[in-house]
């Protein structure tokens, strides 16, 4: 089975711009979670989607949004980029809903640099 | 406040040597504890998941231990290899909750030197 894929792998944007990141989960997995990882902060939960519905949301401003399509692929959008948004954005898929934190499989991440 | 603290922050060892990484948590209630390996610029890869009733779990040269009474876990790497150079992240799941409640440590960066 192919693993979790994320595109693009690297991205450079300017402050004020917006960006869309894409994640394709493992085939058959219906839960997709997004995390932001910055040095010294560890992974921080952004949101989780299951069956095209946002199930949970972390403590991030409304500039961060996402969606999930019927094929379970997910996109994350960040509007009005700030320098502090520079980070590695990780997507993780799981076969079941997050009613219980089951095994997650992470993608390689998208490295976003905001200048 | 639920927290996970890992030590040391970074570690350098010689190839072939053993090492032990520590994870202390204050998460309550406890559901499970996971160790992940993250290569630079890549996503984390699961090494072990332990529930309350498990106190040891192995995955090849990686052995994780859990003491739920003292809320401590360790990851022991045997006969280290250059490919073990990575960050190791401890994650604790509080109770029967979802991914939004996972508590992540900031990781231990391990460098295995030839």
Boltz contact constraints between the chains, C-beta under 6 A:
constraints:
  - contact:
      token1: [A, 33]
      token2: [B, 99]
      max_distance: 6.0
  - contact:
      token1: [A, 42]
      token2: [B, 104]
      max_distance: 6.0
  - contact:
      token1: [A, 42]
      token2: [B, 106]
      max_distance: 6.0
  - contact:
      token1: [A, 43]
      token2: [B, 104]
      max_distance: 6.0
  - contact:
      token1: [A, 45]
      token2: [B, 100]
      max_distance: 6.0
  - contact:
      token1: [A, 48]
      token2: [B, 99]
      max_distance: 6.0
  - contact:
      token1: [A, 56]
      token2: [B, 98]
      max_distance: 6.0
  - contact:
      token1: [A, 56]
      token2: [B, 100]
      max_distance: 6.0
  - contact:
      token1: [A, 90]
      token2: [B, 43]
      max_distance: 6.0
  - contact:
      token1: [A, 98]
      token2: [B, 98]
      max_distance: 6.0
  - contact:
      token1: [A, 98]
      token2: [B, 99]
      max_distance: 6.0
  - contact:
      token1: [A, 100]
      token2: [B, 96]
      max_distance: 6.0
  - contact:
      token1: [A, 101]
      token2: [B, 93]
      max_distance: 6.0
  - contact:
      token1: [A, 101]
      token2: [B, 98]
      max_distance: 6.0
  - contact:
      token1: [A, 101]
      token2: [B, 99]
      max_distance: 6.0
  - contact:
      token1: [A, 101]
      token2: [B, 102]
      max_distance: 6.0
  - contact:
      token1: [A, 106]
      token2: [B, 43]
      max_distance: 6.0
  - contact:
      token1: [A, 106]
      token2: [B, 44]
      max_distance: 6.0
  - contact:
      token1: [A, 107]
      token2: [B, 43]
      max_distance: 6.0
  - contact:
      token1: [A, 108]
      token2: [B, 42]
      max_distance: 6.0
  - contact:
      token1: [A, 108]
      token2: [B, 43]
      max_distance: 6.0
  - contact:
      token1: [A, 109]
      token2: [B, 43]
      max_distance: 6.0
